[in-house]
Amino acid sequence: MIKLIASDMDGTLLDENGKINGEFFHVLGKLIDMNIRFAPASGRQYGTLYRDFGNFKDQLVYIAENGTLVLYKGKELYSNPIKDEYIAEIIEDAKKIPYVCLVLCSKDCAYISNNKDYLVDEVKKYYVSYKIIDDFSQIKDPILKIGILDLSGIKRVYEEFFYPRWKDRLQVVISGEFWLDLYNKDANKGNALKLIQEKLGIKKDETMVFGDYFNDVEMLKNAHFSYAMENAPDEVKSHANFIAKSNRDNGVVETIKKIVLGIN
């Protein structure tokens, strides 16, 4: 019996236009009636996730900022801030790379280093609460995650700059075509999911998970009913026990309907 369902957002629950299929909310209502917890698990900001779930937003478990922040019914269960000295060093590293935008993510706000409209528009997709600032030293909030945005593609920045320099101190994870995330070694969606399972008394074989990218791998490993999306890279699929239809084909909803609700 499934008691907990966790789903990534971009490329998974969201369609190719970044929208939640309207049918999902009907399914979510049924899950809540069955006392099955649902957890959006994303690199997105908590405030953005909270906004996106409408009338159900106060009934969900939230795994935000790639697992560095967990909240349930408005109560913070877990957070994992980065050391201040690491943050200062990453800021200096980013200054050496042309065209990148740095995003420092606290619990309540994303601080960005660039006011160019095309970069701000990309940031706004994931962060409903953000501030453009000239000097990151003004930030007083603990920083949970650092995002690196490069609209020319993030692979080069990952391979040439951040992964070699930071792999031994922080997690360095490509989380999308244009995004690279850095956060503490012991913080990830999988550990966040494990914490939720322990808090709620839910077993691995009572958990269903959906994901499509490398920042979902640890989460896929912490559920028996682990589904990689059809649109996921093959390496991500290798860590899942099952494959769901693509996000374009409403794969999360179709799988829940079939496996959990018994609707074909």
SERO-4910 file (N, C-alpha, C, O; in steps of 0.05 Angstrom, whole numbers):
BEGIN
 pado doro    nc1    nc2    nc3   cac1   cac2   cac3    cc1    cc2    cc3    oc1    oc2    oc3
  Met    A     17    -24      0      0      0      0     18     25      0     36     27     17
  Ile    A     12     43    -18     28     68    -20     18     87      1     -6     92      3
  Lys    A     36     99     16     29    119     36     42    146     31     33    166     43
  Leu    A     62    147     13     76    172      7     84    172    -22     95    153    -32
  Ile    A     78    194    -36     86    198    -64    102    224    -65     93    245    -57
  Ala    A    126    222    -76    143    246    -80    148    249   -110    155    229   -124
  Ser    A    146    273   -120    150    278   -148    167    303   -153    162    324   -142
  Asp    A    187    300   -170    201    323   -181    180    340   -197    159    330   -203
  Met    A    188    364   -203    170    382   -217    178    385   -247    164    373   -264
  Asp    A    199    399   -253    207    405   -281    215    379   -295    232    364   -286
  Gly    A    202    374   -318    208    350   -333    194    326   -323    197    304   -334
  Thr    A    179    328   -301    166    305   -288    136    310   -285    120    302   -301
  Leu    A    128    324   -264    100    331   -260     91    353   -279     69    353   -289
  Leu    A    109    372   -285    102    394   -303    106    385   -332    124    370   -339
  Asp    A     88    395   -349     90    389   -378    112    405   -391    126    420   -377
  Glu    A    114    403   -417    136    417   -431    133    448   -430    151    462   -437
  Asn    A    109    457   -422    105    486   -419    107    495   -390    100    518   -384
  Gly    A    116    477   -373    119    484   -344     93    486   -329     91    500   -309
  Lys    A     73    471   -338     46    472   -325     39    445   -313     48    424   -323
  Ile    A     22    446   -292     11    421   -281    -15    415   -295    -32    432   -298
  Asn    A    -17    391   -305    -41    382   -318    -65    384   -298    -63    376   -275
  Gly    A    -87    396   -308   -110    400   -290   -121    375   -277   -132    376   -255
  Glu    A   -118    352   -290   -127    327   -279   -113    320   -253   -123    305   -237
  Phe    A    -88    330   -251    -72    323   -227    -87    331   -201    -86    316   -182
  Phe    A    -99    354   -201   -112    363   -176   -135    345   -168   -141    342   -144
  His    A   -149    334   -187   -170    315   -181   -158    290   -168   -169    280   -149
  Val    A   -136    281   -180   -122    257   -169   -111    264   -141   -112    247   -123
  Leu    A    -99    287   -138    -88    295   -112   -110    295    -90   -104    287    -67
  Gly    A   -133    305    -97   -155    304    -77   -162    276    -68   -167    271    -45
  Lys    A   -161    257    -87   -167    229    -80   -144    218    -62   -150    203    -43
  Leu    A   -120    225    -68    -97    216    -51   -100    226    -22    -96    211     -3
  Ile    A   -107    251    -19   -110    263      7   -133    249     22   -131    244     46
  Asp    A   -155    244      8   -177    229     20   -169    202     30   -180    191     49
  Met    A   -149    190     17   -139    163     24   -117    165     44   -105    144     51
  Asn    A   -111    189     54    -89    194     74    -62    186     62    -44    177     77
  Ile    A    -59    190     36    -33    187     23    -20    214     21    -31    232      9
  Arg    A      4    217     33     18    243     31     30    247      4     40    228     -9
  Phe    A     30    272     -5     43    279    -30     64    300    -25     59    320    -10
  Ala    A     88    296    -37    110    314    -32    121    324    -59    134    308    -73
  Pro    A    117    349    -67    133    360    -89    162    362    -81    168    373    -59
  Ala    A    180    352    -98    208    351    -91    223    364   -114    224    354   -136
  Ser    A    235    388   -108    244    404   -130    269    421   -123    274    426    -99
  Gly    A    283    430   -143    303    451   -139    290    478   -136    304    497   -130
  Arg    A    264    479   -140    249    505   -138    247    514   -109    251    499    -90
  Gln    A    242    539   -106    238    552    -80    212    543    -67    192    537    -81
  Tyr    A    212    542    -40    188    534    -26    165    552    -33    142    542    -37
  Gly    A    169    578    -34    147    597    -40    134    591    -67    110    594    -70
  Thr    A    151    584    -86    141    578   -113    124    552   -113    102    551   -124
  Leu    A    134    532    -99    119    507    -97     93    511    -82     72    501    -91
  Tyr    A     94    526    -61     70    531    -45     48    545    -62     25    538    -60
  Arg    A     57    564    -78     38    578    -95     25    559   -116      2    563   -123
  Asp    A     40    540   -125     31    524   -148     10    503   -141     -2    491   -160
  Phe    A      5    498   -116    -13    476   -109    -41    484    -98    -55    469    -86
  Gly    A    -47    509   -103    -75    519    -99    -87    511    -73    -75    516    -51
  Asn    A   -111    500    -74   -126    494    -50   -114    472    -33   -121    468     -9
  Phe    A    -95    457    -44    -82    435    -30    -56    443    -17    -43    426     -4
  Lys    A    -47    468    -20    -20    476    -13    -13    472     17     10    468     24
  Asp    A    -33    473     34    -28    470     63    -28    441     72    -24    435     96
  Gln    A    -33    422     54    -35    394     61    -12    377     51    -13    353     53
  Leu    A      8    390     40     30    375     27     56    376     44     59    394     61
  Val    A     73    357     38    101    358     48    118    370     26    115    363      2
  Tyr    A    135    389     32    151    402     12    181    396     15    192    400     36
  Ile    A    192    386     -7    221    382     -9    231    404    -28    227    401    -53
  Ala    A    242    425    -18    249    448    -35    279    451    -37    294    439    -21
  Glu    A    288    467    -56    317    474    -60    334    448    -60    355    447    -47
  Asn    A    324    428    -76    339    403    -79    344    388    -54    365    375    -51
  Gly    A    326    390    -35    328    375    -10    342    389     13    346    376     34
  Thr    A    349    414      9    361    429     31    341    441     50    349    451     71
  Leu    A    315    439     43    294    450     60    270    432     58    260    426     36
  Val    A    259    424     82    235    407     83    215    420    102    222    427    124
  Leu    A    190    423     92    169    434    109    144    416    106    138    405     85
  Tyr    A    129    415    128    104    400    128     83    416    144     88    422    168
  Lys    A     61    422    131     40    438    144     51    464    156     43    472    178
  Gly    A     69    477    141     79    503    149    102    502    169    113    523    176
  Lys    A    109    478    178    130    475    198    156    465    185    155    445    170
  Glu    A    178    478    191    203    470    180    213    445    195    216    444    219
  Leu    A    217    423    179    227    398    191    258    396    188    270    382    204
  Tyr    A    269    411    169    298    407    163    308    430    146    294    439    128
  Ser    A    332    439    151    346    457    132    376    452    135    385    442    155
  Asn    A    391    459    114    419    451    113    435    473     99    440    471     75
  Pro    A    442    495    113    456    518    101    485    512     95    498    496    108
  Ile    A    495    526     74    523    524     66    541    542     84    532    563     93
  Lys    A    566    534     88    584    550    104    589    577     90    591    579     66
  Asp    A    591    598    107    595    625     96    621    627     80    621    641     59
  Glu    A    642    613     88    667    616     74    666    603     46    679    612     27
  Tyr    A    649    582     43    645    570     17    630    589     -1    637    592    -25
  Ile    A    610    602     10    594    621     -6    611    643    -17    609    650    -41
  Ala    A    628    655      0    646    676     -9    664    667    -31    669    682    -50
  Glu    A    674    643    -29    693    632    -50    678    627    -76    689    633    -98
  Ile    A    654    617    -75    638    611    -99    631    637   -113    632    639   -138
  Ile    A    625    658    -98    619    684   -110    643    694   -126    640    704   -148
  Glu    A    667    691   -115    691    699   -129    696    682   -154    705    692   -174
  Asp    A    691    656   -152    694    638   -175    675    647   -197    683    648   -221
  Ala    A    650    653   -191    630    660   -211    638    686   -226    631    689   -249
  Lys    A    651    704   -212    658    730   -224    678    726   -247    680    743   -265
  Lys    A    692    703   -247    712    698   -268    700    686   -294    714    683   -314
  Ile    A    674    680   -293    662    666   -316    642    685   -329    623    694   -317
  Pro    A    647    692   -355    628    710   -369    601    698   -372    598    674   -375
  Tyr    A    580    715   -371    553    708   -379    537    692   -358    514    686   -363
  Val    A    549    684   -336    534    669   -317    520    687   -297    529    709   -291
  Cys    A    497    677   -287    482    691   -266    483    674   -241    477    650   -242
  Leu    A    490    686   -219    491    672   -193    466    676   -177    456    699   -176
  Val    A    455    655   -166    430    656   -150    435    644   -123    441    620   -121
  Leu    A    434    660   -102    438    650    -74    410    646    -62    394    665    -60
  Cys    A    405    622    -53    378    614    -45    376    611    -14    389    594     -3
  Ser    A    360    628     -2    353    624     26    326    611     28    314    605      8
  Lys    A    316    607     52    290    595     56    268    611     43    249    600     31
  Asp    A    270    638     44    247    655     36    253    672     11    234    684      1
  Cys    A    278    673      2    284    691    -20    308    681    -36    326    668    -25
  Ala    A    307    687    -62    330    682    -80    343    708    -86    330    727    -96
  Tyr    A    369    710    -82    384    735    -87    400    731   -113    415    712   -116
  Ile    A    396    749   -132    409    746   -158    428    769   -164    424    792   -155
  Ser    A    448    763   -180    470    781   -184    468    797   -210    486    813   -216
  Asn    A    447    793   -226    446    805   -252    418    815   -258    398    801   -252
  Asn    A    415    839   -268    389    851   -273    381    850   -303    361    863   -310
  Lys    A    395    835   -319    388    832   -347    361    818   -350    358    797   -337
  Asp    A    343    828   -365    316    818   -367    315    788   -374    299    773   -362
  Tyr    A    331    779   -393    329    752   -402    339    732   -380    329    709   -379
  Leu    A    357    741   -363    365    724   -340    344    724   -318    337    704   -306
  Val    A    334    748   -312    313    750   -292    288    734   -299    276    722   -282
  Asp    A    281    734   -325    258    719   -334    262    689   -329    243    675   -322
  Glu    A    286    679   -333    291    651   -327    290    645   -297    279    625   -289
  Val    A    301    663   -281    300    659   -252    271    659   -242    264    644   -224
  Lys    A    255    677   -253    227    679   -244    211    654   -248    190    650   -236
  Lys    A    219    636   -266    205    611   -271    205    594   -246    187    578   -241
  Tyr    A    226    597   -229    231    579   -207    229    592   -180    226    579   -159
  Tyr    A    231    619   -180    232    634   -154    212    656   -154    215    677   -168
  Val    A    191    653   -139    170    673   -138    179    697   -121    170    719   -124
  Ser    A    197    692   -102    208    712    -84    237    716    -90    253    698    -85
  Tyr    A    245    739   -101    273    743   -108    280    773   -105    262    790   -105
  Lys    A    306    778   -102    316    805   -101    341    807   -117    358    789   -117
  Ile    A    344    829   -132    368    835   -147    385    853   -130    377    875   -122
  Ile    A    410    844   -124    427    860   -106    455    863   -119    464    845   -134
  Asp    A    468    884   -112    495    890   -123    517    876   -106    538    870   -116
  Asp    A    511    872    -81    532    862    -62    521    839    -46    504    843    -28
  Phe    A    530    815    -51    520    792    -37    527    793     -7    515    779      9
  Ser    A    546    809      1    554    811     29    531    823     46    532    822     70
  Gln    A    512    835     32    489    847     46    469    826     57    453    831     74
  Ile    A    472    802     46    453    780     54    458    771     83    481    765     90
  Lys    A    437    770     98    439    761    126    428    733    130    433    720    150
  Asp    A    412    723    111    398    697    113    418    675    109    437    677     93
  Pro    A    414    652    123    430    628    116    424    620     87    401    621     79
  Ile    A    444    612     72    441    604     44    441    573     43    459    560     51
  Leu    A    419    563     31    416    534     29    427    522      4    437    499      4
  Lys    A    426    537    -18    434    527    -44    444    550    -61    434    573    -58
  Ile    A    463    545    -78    473    565    -97    467    555   -125    476    533   -132
  Gly    A    453    571   -141    447    564   -168    465    579   -187    469    603   -183
  Ile    A    475    566   -208    491    578   -229    474    576   -254    467    554   -263
  Leu    A    468    598   -267    452    599   -291    469    608   -315    482    629   -313
  Asp    A    469    592   -336    483    599   -361    465    591   -384    461    568   -390
  Leu    A    453    611   -397    434    605   -418    446    595   -444    432    587   -462
  Ser    A    473    594   -445    486    582   -468    489    551   -464    499    537   -481
  Gly    A    481    542   -440    484    514   -433    503    510   -410    524    523   -409
  Ile    A    496    493   -392    510    492   -366    533    472   -366    550    473   -348
  Lys    A    534    454   -385    554    432   -384    582    442   -383    598    431   -367
  Arg    A    590    462   -399    617    472   -399    625    484   -372    646    478   -362
  Val    A    607    499   -361    612    511   -335    616    490   -313    633    492   -296
  Tyr    A    599    469   -315    601    447   -296    628    433   -299    642    429   -279
  Glu    A    636    425   -323    659    409   -328    685    424   -324    705    413   -314
  Glu    A    686    450   -332    711    464   -333    716    481   -307    739    486   -300
  Phe    A    694    488   -294    698    507   -271    689    495   -244    706    491   -227
  Phe    A    664    488   -241    654    483   -214    658    454   -205    666    450   -182
  Tyr    A    654    434   -222    657    407   -212    685    401   -204    689    390   -182
  Pro    A    706    406   -220    733    400   -211    741    415   -185    756    403   -169
  Arg    A    732    439   -182    741    455   -160    725    449   -134    736    452   -112
  Trp    A    700    441   -137    683    439   -113    673    411   -106    660    407    -86
  Lys    A    679    391   -123    668    364   -119    674    352    -92    659    335    -82
  Asp    A    697    359    -80    705    347    -54    693    362    -30    694    352     -8
  Arg    A    681    385    -35    670    400    -12    639    403    -13    626    403      8
  Leu    A    628    405    -37    599    408    -40    589    389    -62    604    379    -78
  Gln    A    563    384    -62    551    371    -84    549    391   -107    542    414   -104
  Val    A    557    382   -131    556    399   -155    539    383   -175    548    363   -186
  Val    A    514    392   -179    494    377   -194    482    393   -216    473    415   -212
  Ile    A    482    382   -241    467    394   -263    438    388   -258    430    365   -257
  Ser    A    422    409   -255    393    405   -249    375    413   -272    351    411   -270
  Gly    A    386    421   -295    371    428   -318    390    437   -340    414    438   -337
  Glu    A    378    443   -364    395    450   -387    412    474   -382    435    475   -392
  Phe    A    402    493   -366    417    518   -361    426    521   -332    438    541   -325
  Trp    A    421    501   -315    424    505   -286    444    485   -274    443    461   -280
  Leu    A    460    496   -257    478    480   -240    473    488   -211    471    512   -205
  Asp    A    471    468   -193    466    474   -165    489    464   -147    500    442   -152
  Leu    A    496    480   -127    515    472   -107    502    473    -80    489    492    -73
  Tyr    A    506    452    -64    495    450    -37    511    430    -21    527    415    -33
  Asn    A    505    427      4    521    410     22    521    381     13    501    372      2
  Lys    A    543    367     19    546    339     11    524    321     22    515    303      8
  Asp    A    514    327     46    495    309     58    466    318     52    447    308     64
  Ala    A    463    338     35    436    348     28    429    339      0    443    344    -19
  Asn    A    406    325     -3    396    318    -29    366    309    -25    357    306     -3
  Lys    A    353    306    -47    324    298    -46    321    271    -32    301    266    -19
  Gly    A    340    253    -36    338    227    -24    340    228      6    324    215     20
  Asn    A    358    243     17    360    245     46    336    260     58    327    253     80
  Ala    A    326    279     43    301    293     51    278    274     52    262    274     71
  Leu    A    276    257     32    254    237     31    257    218     54    237    210     67
  Lys    A    282    209     60    286    190     82    278    202    108    266    189    125
  Leu    A    284    228    112    276    242    137    245    242    139    235    237    161
  Ile    A    231    247    117    202    248    118    191    220    124    173    217    140
  Gln    A    203    199    112    195    172    118    197    166    147    180    153    159
  Glu    A    220    174    159    224    169    188    205    184    205    194    173    224
  Lys    A    200    209    198    182    226    214    153    215    213    139    216    233
  Leu    A    145    205    190    117    197    186    113    167    190     91    157    188
  Gly    A    135    152    195    133    123    198    125    109    173    109     90    173
  Ile    A    137    117    151    131    105    125    155     90    114    178    100    115
  Lys    A    151     66    104    173     49     95    179     55     65    164     67     50
  Lys    A    203     45     58    212     48     30    193     35     11    187     45    -11
  Asp    A    182     11     18    164     -3      0    135      8      1    117     -3    -11
  Glu    A    131     29     17    105     43     17    108     71      4     90     87      6
  Thr    A    130     75    -10    136    101    -22    138     99    -52    150     80    -63
  Met    A    126    118    -66    128    121    -95    142    147   -102    136    168    -90
  Val    A    160    146   -121    176    169   -129    177    172   -159    178    153   -174
  Phe    A    176    197   -168    179    204   -197    202    224   -201    203    244   -186
  Gly    A    219    219   -221    240    239   -227    250    236   -255    245    216   -268
  Asp    A    264    256   -264    274    256   -292    303    264   -295    313    262   -317
  Tyr    A    316    273   -273    343    284   -278    362    275   -255    353    262   -236
  Phe    A    387    283   -258    408    272   -240    404    280   -211    413    266   -193
  Asn    A    391    303   -206    386    311   -178    362    295   -166    355    300   -143
  Asp    A    351    276   -181    330    259   -171    340    231   -164    325    215   -152
  Val    A    365    225   -170    375    197   -168    373    187   -139    364    165   -135
  Glu    A    382    203   -120    382    194    -92    353    189    -82    348    171    -67
  Met    A    335    205    -92    307    201    -85    296    176    -97    281    161    -83
  Leu    A    303    170   -121    294    145   -134    304    121   -119    290    100   -118
  Lys    A    327    123   -107    339    100    -92    325     95    -65    328     74    -54
  Asn    A    309    115    -56    296    112    -29    267    104    -31    252    109    -12
  Ala    A    259     93    -54    231     83    -57    231     58    -73    246     55    -93
  His    A    215     39    -65    212     14    -82    197     21   -108    205     12   -129
  Phe    A    176     37   -106    161     45   -130    174     70   -142    163     92   -141
  Ser    A    198     66   -153    213     89   -164    210     89   -194    215     70   -208
  Tyr    A    200    112   -204    194    115   -232    211    138   -244    210    161   -236
  Ala    A    228    130   -264    241    151   -280    222    156   -304    209    138   -314
  Met    A    221    181   -312    204    189   -334    216    179   -360    241    177   -363
  Glu    A    200    174   -380    209    165   -406    228    185   -418    246    178   -434
  Asn    A    224    211   -412    242    232   -422    268    236   -407    283    254   -413
  Ala    A    273    219   -387    297    220   -371    321    209   -386    318    192   -403
  Pro    A    345    219   -380    369    207   -391    371    177   -383    361    170   -362
  Asp    A    384    161   -400    386    133   -394    400    127   -367    393    108   -353
  Glu    A    420    144   -360    434    139   -335    415    143   -311    417    129   -291
  Val    A    397    162   -313    377    166   -291    358    142   -291    351    132   -269
  Lys    A    350    133   -314    332    110   -315    344     85   -302    329     69   -291
  Ser    A    370     83   -303    383     59   -292    380     58   -262    385     36   -250
  His    A    373     80   -249    370     80   -220    341     76   -211    336     75   -187
  Ala    A    323     73   -230    295     70   -223    286     41   -228    298     27   -244
  Asn    A    266     32   -213    255      5   -216    234      4   -239    229    -18   -249
  Phe    A    223     27   -246    202     28   -266    205     52   -284    220     71   -277
  Ile    A    192     52   -307    191     76   -325    163     85   -327    144     69   -332
  Ala    A    159    111   -325    132    124   -329    132    138   -356    153    144   -367
  Lys    A    108    142   -367    106    157   -391    119    185   -387    123    193   -365
  Ser    A    125    198   -409    139    224   -407    122    245   -394     97    242   -392
  Asn    A    134    267   -387    119    289   -375     99    301   -396     78    311   -388
  Arg    A    106    299   -421     88    308   -443     62    292   -443     41    302   -451
  Asp    A     65    267   -435     42    248   -436     29    244   -408     15    225   -404
  Asn    A     34    263   -390     22    263   -364     28    238   -348     11    226   -335
  Gly    A     54    230   -350     62    204   -339     58    201   -309     51    179   -300
  Val    A     62    222   -293     58    219   -264     29    213   -258     23    195   -243
  Val    A     11    228   -269    -17    224   -264    -26    197   -274    -41    183   -259
  Glu    A    -18    189   -297    -27    164   -309    -17    140   -291    -32    121   -288
  Thr    A      7    142   -281     18    121   -264      3    119   -238     -4     98   -228
  Ile    A     -2    142   -225    -16    142   -200    -44    131   -203    -54    116   -187
  Lys    A    -58    139   -225    -85    129   -230    -85     98   -232   -102     85   -221
  Lys    A    -65     88   -246    -65     59   -251    -56     43   -227    -69     24   -219
  Ile    A    -34     52   -214    -21     36   -193    -34     41   -166    -38     22   -150
  Val    A    -41     66   -160    -51     73   -133    -82     73   -132    -94     63   -114
  Leu    A    -94     85   -153   -123     88   -153   -138     66   -167   -162     64   -165
  Gly    A   -123     49   -182   -135     27   -196   -153     35   -219   -173     22   -225
  Ile    A   -146     58   -232   -161     68   -255   -144     64   -280   -122     74   -282
  Asn    A   -154     49   -300   -140     43   -324   -148     63   -346   -138     62   -369
***
